[in-house]
Structure formats: structure tokens, C-alpha cells
């Protein structure tokens, strides 16, 4: 499964972050060897401000 994360801090108070999971949108293997589709491709973003 391919994922990526990118973050940028504008200053000590403001941070922007983007995350992507299952970028290829392919089936995944579990630890016991079973094949299942798993979670679909997803992308999320957040903007954090600390006072």
C-alpha cells in the first residue's frame, strides 16, 4: 500500500499538512495472508494553529 504525507510549517503557530493513503487503490494483504480490498484511496488535509 502506498501512502504519502507532506507538511509545511509557516511559523511556530501555523502548520499545513496533507496525507494520502492507498494511493494505488489496490487490494491489500492482511498479516494472515488473506486478500481483501481494504480502505479505498483517501486524501485529507489539515491546517493547525497554536495560540
PDB file with one MODEL, atoms N, CA, C and O in Angstrom:
MODEL        1
ATOM      1  N   UNK A   1       0.852  -1.170   0.000  1.00  0.00           N
ATOM      2  CA  UNK A   1       0.000   0.000   0.000  1.00  0.00           C
ATOM      3  C   UNK A   1       0.899   1.234   0.000  1.00  0.00           C
ATOM      4  O   UNK A   1       1.867   1.308   0.757  1.00  0.00           O
ATOM      5  N   UNK A   2       0.578   2.175  -0.834  1.00  0.00           N
ATOM      6  CA  UNK A   2       1.387   3.378  -0.984  1.00  0.00           C
ATOM      7  C   UNK A   2       0.684   4.563  -0.345  1.00  0.00           C
ATOM      8  O   UNK A   2      -0.488   4.823  -0.618  1.00  0.00           O
ATOM      9  N   UNK A   3       1.395   5.267   0.494  1.00  0.00           N
ATOM     10  CA  UNK A   3       0.860   6.455   1.147  1.00  0.00           C
ATOM     11  C   UNK A   3       1.897   7.554   1.139  1.00  0.00           C
ATOM     12  O   UNK A   3       3.082   7.299   0.925  1.00  0.00           O
ATOM     13  N   UNK A   4       1.457   8.766   1.370  1.00  0.00           N
ATOM     14  CA  UNK A   4       2.374   9.898   1.399  1.00  0.00           C
ATOM     15  C   UNK A   4       1.845  10.959   2.352  1.00  0.00           C
ATOM     16  O   UNK A   4       0.643  11.068   2.593  1.00  0.00           O
ATOM     17  N   UNK A   5       2.775  11.732   2.882  1.00  0.00           N
ATOM     18  CA  UNK A   5       2.424  12.815   3.782  1.00  0.00           C
ATOM     19  C   UNK A   5       3.344  13.996   3.485  1.00  0.00           C
ATOM     20  O   UNK A   5       4.539  13.830   3.240  1.00  0.00           O
ATOM     21  N   UNK A   6       2.765  15.174   3.513  1.00  0.00           N
ATOM     22  CA  UNK A   6       3.524  16.392   3.272  1.00  0.00           C
ATOM     23  C   UNK A   6       3.066  17.432   4.272  1.00  0.00           C
ATOM     24  O   UNK A   6       1.867  17.658   4.440  1.00  0.00           O
ATOM     25  N   UNK A   7       4.023  18.068   4.938  1.00  0.00           N
ATOM     26  CA  UNK A   7       3.684  19.088   5.931  1.00  0.00           C
ATOM     27  C   UNK A   7       4.576  20.305   5.737  1.00  0.00           C
ATOM     28  O   UNK A   7       5.735  20.198   5.334  1.00  0.00           O
ATOM     29  N   UNK A   8       3.999  21.471   6.038  1.00  0.00           N
ATOM     30  CA  UNK A   8       4.750  22.720   5.953  1.00  0.00           C
ATOM     31  C   UNK A   8       4.377  23.599   7.137  1.00  0.00           C
ATOM     32  O   UNK A   8       3.200  23.857   7.391  1.00  0.00           O
ATOM     33  N   UNK A   9       5.392  24.054   7.854  1.00  0.00           N
ATOM     34  CA  UNK A   9       5.169  24.975   8.967  1.00  0.00           C
ATOM     35  C   UNK A   9       5.450  26.392   8.475  1.00  0.00           C
ATOM     36  O   UNK A   9       6.573  26.711   8.083  1.00  0.00           O
ATOM     37  N   UNK A  10       4.429  27.228   8.498  1.00  0.00           N
ATOM     38  CA  UNK A  10       4.589  28.620   8.080  1.00  0.00           C
ATOM     39  C   UNK A  10       5.370  29.415   9.114  1.00  0.00           C
ATOM     40  O   UNK A  10       6.176  30.281   8.774  1.00  0.00           O
ATOM     41  N   UNK A  11       5.113  29.103  10.398  1.00  0.00           N
ATOM     42  CA  UNK A  11       5.830  29.710  11.514  1.00  0.00           C
ATOM     43  C   UNK A  11       5.602  28.802  12.729  1.00  0.00           C
ATOM     44  O   UNK A  11       5.132  27.676  12.570  1.00  0.00           O
ATOM     45  N   UNK A  12       5.925  29.268  13.926  1.00  0.00           N
ATOM     46  CA  UNK A  12       5.768  28.440  15.122  1.00  0.00           C
ATOM     47  C   UNK A  12       4.303  28.136  15.440  1.00  0.00           C
ATOM     48  O   UNK A  12       4.019  27.203  16.191  1.00  0.00           O
ATOM     49  N   UNK A  13       3.383  28.901  14.887  1.00  0.00           N
ATOM     50  CA  UNK A  13       1.968  28.761  15.224  1.00  0.00           C
ATOM     51  C   UNK A  13       1.108  28.095  14.148  1.00  0.00           C
ATOM     52  O   UNK A  13       0.047  27.554  14.463  1.00  0.00           O
ATOM     53  N   UNK A  14       1.537  28.122  12.905  1.00  0.00           N
ATOM     54  CA  UNK A  14       0.677  27.689  11.804  1.00  0.00           C
ATOM     55  C   UNK A  14       1.337  26.574  10.986  1.00  0.00           C
ATOM     56  O   UNK A  14       2.464  26.719  10.512  1.00  0.00           O
ATOM     57  N   UNK A  15       0.600  25.441  10.829  1.00  0.00           N
ATOM     58  CA  UNK A  15       1.118  24.284  10.102  1.00  0.00           C
ATOM     59  C   UNK A  15       0.041  23.737   9.168  1.00  0.00           C
ATOM     60  O   UNK A  15      -1.124  23.630   9.550  1.00  0.00           O
ATOM     61  N   UNK A  16       0.440  23.388   7.933  1.00  0.00           N
ATOM     62  CA  UNK A  16      -0.444  22.788   6.942  1.00  0.00           C
ATOM     63  C   UNK A  16       0.059  21.383   6.649  1.00  0.00           C
ATOM     64  O   UNK A  16       1.262  21.179   6.487  1.00  0.00           O
ATOM     65  N   UNK A  17      -0.851  20.404   6.579  1.00  0.00           N
ATOM     66  CA  UNK A  17      -0.460  19.016   6.342  1.00  0.00           C
ATOM     67  C   UNK A  17      -1.454  18.350   5.394  1.00  0.00           C
ATOM     68  O   UNK A  17      -2.664  18.547   5.508  1.00  0.00           O
ATOM     69  N   UNK A  18      -0.921  17.546   4.440  1.00  0.00           N
ATOM     70  CA  UNK A  18      -1.733  16.763   3.512  1.00  0.00           C
ATOM     71  C   UNK A  18      -1.292  15.312   3.625  1.00  0.00           C
ATOM     72  O   UNK A  18      -0.096  15.021   3.633  1.00  0.00           O
ATOM     73  N   UNK A  19      -2.261  14.395   3.713  1.00  0.00           N
ATOM     74  CA  UNK A  19      -1.984  12.963   3.814  1.00  0.00           C
ATOM     75  C   UNK A  19      -2.784  12.218   2.754  1.00  0.00           C
ATOM     76  O   UNK A  19      -3.938  12.554   2.486  1.00  0.00           O
ATOM     77  N   UNK A  20      -2.163  11.201   2.151  1.00  0.00           N
ATOM     78  CA  UNK A  20      -2.847  10.337   1.190  1.00  0.00           C
ATOM     79  C   UNK A  20      -2.570   8.890   1.577  1.00  0.00           C
ATOM     80  O   UNK A  20      -1.444   8.533   1.923  1.00  0.00           O
ATOM     81  N   UNK A  21      -3.614   8.060   1.515  1.00  0.00           N
ATOM     82  CA  UNK A  21      -3.477   6.640   1.849  1.00  0.00           C
ATOM     83  C   UNK A  21      -3.996   5.796   0.692  1.00  0.00           C
ATOM     84  O   UNK A  21      -4.933   6.189  -0.003  1.00  0.00           O
ATOM     85  N   UNK A  22      -3.385   4.639   0.492  1.00  0.00           N
ATOM     86  CA  UNK A  22      -3.753   3.703  -0.573  1.00  0.00           C
ATOM     87  C   UNK A  22      -3.858   4.432  -1.912  1.00  0.00           C
ATOM     88  O   UNK A  22      -4.886   4.366  -2.586  1.00  0.00           O
ATOM     89  N   UNK A  23      -2.808   5.111  -2.279  1.00  0.00           N
ATOM     90  CA  UNK A  23      -2.806   5.934  -3.485  1.00  0.00           C
ATOM     91  C   UNK A  23      -3.033   5.122  -4.761  1.00  0.00           C
ATOM     92  O   UNK A  23      -3.545   5.668  -5.738  1.00  0.00           O
ATOM     93  N   UNK A  24      -2.671   3.839  -4.783  1.00  0.00           N
ATOM     94  CA  UNK A  24      -2.881   2.994  -5.955  1.00  0.00           C
ATOM     95  C   UNK A  24      -4.270   2.370  -5.968  1.00  0.00           C
ATOM     96  O   UNK A  24      -4.689   1.817  -6.985  1.00  0.00           O
ATOM     97  N   UNK A  25      -4.990   2.451  -4.852  1.00  0.00           N
ATOM     98  CA  UNK A  25      -6.352   1.928  -4.710  1.00  0.00           C
ATOM     99  C   UNK A  25      -6.432   0.436  -5.039  1.00  0.00           C
ATOM    100  O   UNK A  25      -7.404  -0.022  -5.640  1.00  0.00           O
ATOM    101  N   UNK A  26      -5.403  -0.318  -4.641  1.00  0.00           N
ATOM    102  CA  UNK A  26      -5.356  -1.759  -4.901  1.00  0.00           C
ATOM    103  C   UNK A  26      -5.719  -2.536  -3.646  1.00  0.00           C
ATOM    104  O   UNK A  26      -5.707  -2.008  -2.534  1.00  0.00           O
ATOM    105  N   UNK A  27      -6.044  -3.804  -3.857  1.00  0.00           N
ATOM    106  CA  UNK A  27      -6.348  -4.691  -2.736  1.00  0.00           C
ATOM    107  C   UNK A  27      -5.113  -4.847  -1.858  1.00  0.00           C
ATOM    108  O   UNK A  27      -3.987  -4.709  -2.336  1.00  0.00           O
ATOM    109  N   UNK A  28      -5.321  -5.132  -0.588  1.00  0.00           N
ATOM    110  CA  UNK A  28      -4.228  -5.255   0.374  1.00  0.00           C
ATOM    111  C   UNK A  28      -4.181  -6.674   0.913  1.00  0.00           C
ATOM    112  O   UNK A  28      -5.186  -7.384   0.882  1.00  0.00           O
ATOM    113  N   UNK A  29      -3.012  -7.095   1.411  1.00  0.00           N
ATOM    114  CA  UNK A  29      -2.873  -8.374   2.083  1.00  0.00           C
ATOM    115  C   UNK A  29      -2.861  -8.137   3.579  1.00  0.00           C
ATOM    116  O   UNK A  29      -2.176  -7.237   4.066  1.00  0.00           O
ATOM    117  N   UNK A  30      -3.620  -8.945   4.311  1.00  0.00           N
ATOM    118  CA  UNK A  30      -3.596  -8.851   5.767  1.00  0.00           C
ATOM    119  C   UNK A  30      -2.397  -9.635   6.284  1.00  0.00           C
ATOM    120  O   UNK A  30      -1.728 -10.318   5.507  1.00  0.00           O
ATOM    121  N   UNK A  31      -2.116  -9.551   7.569  1.00  0.00           N
ATOM    122  CA  UNK A  31      -0.973 -10.242   8.149  1.00  0.00           C
ATOM    123  C   UNK A  31      -1.132 -11.760   8.117  1.00  0.00           C
ATOM    124  O   UNK A  31      -0.134 -12.478   8.174  1.00  0.00           O
ATOM    125  N   UNK A  32      -2.377 -12.268   8.026  1.00  0.00           N
ATOM    126  CA  UNK A  32      -2.566 -13.721   7.967  1.00  0.00           C
ATOM    127  C   UNK A  32      -2.628 -14.232   6.531  1.00  0.00           C
ATOM    128  O   UNK A  32      -2.911 -15.410   6.317  1.00  0.00           O
ATOM    129  N   UNK A  33      -2.370 -13.374   5.541  1.00  0.00           N
ATOM    130  CA  UNK A  33      -2.288 -13.789   4.152  1.00  0.00           C
ATOM    131  C   UNK A  33      -3.582 -13.674   3.370  1.00  0.00           C
ATOM    132  O   UNK A  33      -3.577 -13.930   2.166  1.00  0.00           O
ATOM    133  N   UNK A  34      -4.684 -13.306   3.991  1.00  0.00           N
ATOM    134  CA  UNK A  34      -5.957 -13.180   3.282  1.00  0.00           C
ATOM    135  C   UNK A  34      -5.948 -11.917   2.423  1.00  0.00           C
ATOM    136  O   UNK A  34      -5.361 -10.906   2.808  1.00  0.00           O
ATOM    137  N   UNK A  35      -6.592 -11.973   1.272  1.00  0.00           N
ATOM    138  CA  UNK A  35      -6.675 -10.825   0.387  1.00  0.00           C
ATOM    139  C   UNK A  35      -8.009 -10.117   0.604  1.00  0.00           C
ATOM    140  O   UNK A  35      -9.063 -10.752   0.572  1.00  0.00           O
ATOM    141  N   UNK A  36      -7.967  -8.827   0.820  1.00  0.00           N
ATOM    142  CA  UNK A  36      -9.187  -8.052   0.976  1.00  0.00           C
ATOM    143  C   UNK A  36      -8.977  -6.681   0.359  1.00  0.00           C
ATOM    144  O   UNK A  36      -7.836  -6.244   0.211  1.00  0.00           O
ATOM    145  N   UNK A  37     -10.048  -5.998  -0.001  1.00  0.00           N
ATOM    146  CA  UNK A  37      -9.900  -4.715  -0.683  1.00  0.00           C
ATOM    147  C   UNK A  37      -9.388  -3.635   0.252  1.00  0.00           C
ATOM    148  O   UNK A  37      -8.631  -2.769  -0.186  1.00  0.00           O
ATOM    149  N   UNK A  38      -9.764  -3.651   1.499  1.00  0.00           N
ATOM    150  CA  UNK A  38      -9.273  -2.662   2.445  1.00  0.00           C
ATOM    151  C   UNK A  38      -9.894  -1.298   2.224  1.00  0.00           C
ATOM    152  O   UNK A  38     -10.911  -1.174   1.541  1.00  0.00           O
ATOM    153  N   UNK A  39      -9.296  -0.295   2.790  1.00  0.00           N
ATOM    154  CA  UNK A  39      -9.799   1.070   2.676  1.00  0.00           C
ATOM    155  C   UNK A  39      -9.538   1.612   1.268  1.00  0.00           C
ATOM    156  O   UNK A  39      -8.481   1.351   0.694  1.00  0.00           O
ATOM    157  N   UNK A  40     -10.484   2.358   0.712  1.00  0.00           N
ATOM    158  CA  UNK A  40     -10.255   2.958  -0.610  1.00  0.00           C
ATOM    159  C   UNK A  40      -9.255   4.113  -0.513  1.00  0.00           C
ATOM    160  O   UNK A  40      -8.891   4.541   0.582  1.00  0.00           O
ATOM    161  N   UNK A  41      -8.825   4.600  -1.651  1.00  0.00           N
ATOM    162  CA  UNK A  41      -7.913   5.741  -1.706  1.00  0.00           C
ATOM    163  C   UNK A  41      -8.541   6.904  -0.942  1.00  0.00           C
ATOM    164  O   UNK A  41      -9.739   7.162  -1.052  1.00  0.00           O
ATOM    165  N   UNK A  42      -7.712   7.599  -0.166  1.00  0.00           N
ATOM    166  CA  UNK A  42      -8.218   8.758   0.568  1.00  0.00           C
ATOM    167  C   UNK A  42      -7.146   9.838   0.659  1.00  0.00           C
ATOM    168  O   UNK A  42      -5.948   9.557   0.704  1.00  0.00           O
ATOM    169  N   UNK A  43      -7.614  11.069   0.685  1.00  0.00           N
ATOM    170  CA  UNK A  43      -6.729  12.227   0.837  1.00  0.00           C
ATOM    171  C   UNK A  43      -7.349  13.131   1.883  1.00  0.00           C
ATOM    172  O   UNK A  43      -8.554  13.382   1.858  1.00  0.00           O
ATOM    173  N   UNK A  44      -6.530  13.620   2.803  1.00  0.00           N
ATOM    174  CA  UNK A  44      -7.015  14.540   3.818  1.00  0.00           C
ATOM    175  C   UNK A  44      -6.022  15.672   3.994  1.00  0.00           C
ATOM    176  O   UNK A  44      -4.836  15.535   3.694  1.00  0.00           O
ATOM    177  N   UNK A  45      -6.526  16.786   4.483  1.00  0.00           N
ATOM    178  CA  UNK A  45      -5.680  17.948   4.734  1.00  0.00           C
ATOM    179  C   UNK A  45      -6.075  18.577   6.047  1.00  0.00           C
ATOM    180  O   UNK A  45      -7.234  18.513   6.455  1.00  0.00           O
ATOM    181  N   UNK A  46      -5.100  19.193   6.715  1.00  0.00           N
ATOM    182  CA  UNK A  46      -5.399  19.895   7.956  1.00  0.00           C
ATOM    183  C   UNK A  46      -4.568  21.162   8.053  1.00  0.00           C
ATOM    184  O   UNK A  46      -3.450  21.249   7.544  1.00  0.00           O
ATOM    185  N   UNK A  47      -5.146  22.122   8.712  1.00  0.00           N
ATOM    186  CA  UNK A  47      -4.472  23.382   8.997  1.00  0.00           C
ATOM    187  C   UNK A  47      -4.564  23.571  10.497  1.00  0.00           C
ATOM    188  O   UNK A  47      -5.657  23.640  11.058  1.00  0.00           O
ATOM    189  N   UNK A  48      -3.399  23.653  11.151  1.00  0.00           N
ATOM    190  CA  UNK A  48      -3.345  23.734  12.602  1.00  0.00           C
ATOM    191  C   UNK A  48      -2.779  25.073  13.042  1.00  0.00           C
ATOM    192  O   UNK A  48      -1.754  25.531  12.536  1.00  0.00           O
ATOM    193  N   UNK A  49      -3.459  25.686  13.983  1.00  0.00           N
ATOM    194  CA  UNK A  49      -2.992  26.948  14.573  1.00  0.00           C
ATOM    195  C   UNK A  49      -2.863  26.763  16.070  1.00  0.00           C
ATOM    196  O   UNK A  49      -3.814  26.360  16.738  1.00  0.00           O
ATOM    197  N   UNK A  50      -1.683  27.059  16.597  1.00  0.00           N
ATOM    198  CA  UNK A  50      -1.444  27.007  18.057  1.00  0.00           C
ATOM    199  C   UNK A  50      -1.329  28.417  18.573  1.00  0.00           C
ATOM    200  O   UNK A  50      -0.572  29.230  18.042  1.00  0.00           O
ATOM    201  N   UNK A  51      -2.077  28.698  19.598  1.00  0.00           N
ATOM    202  CA  UNK A  51      -2.106  30.020  20.201  1.00  0.00           C
ATOM    203  C   UNK A  51      -0.919  30.269  21.089  1.00  0.00           C
ATOM    204  O   UNK A  51      -0.800  31.346  21.673  1.00  0.00           O
TER     205      UNK A  51
ENDMDL
END
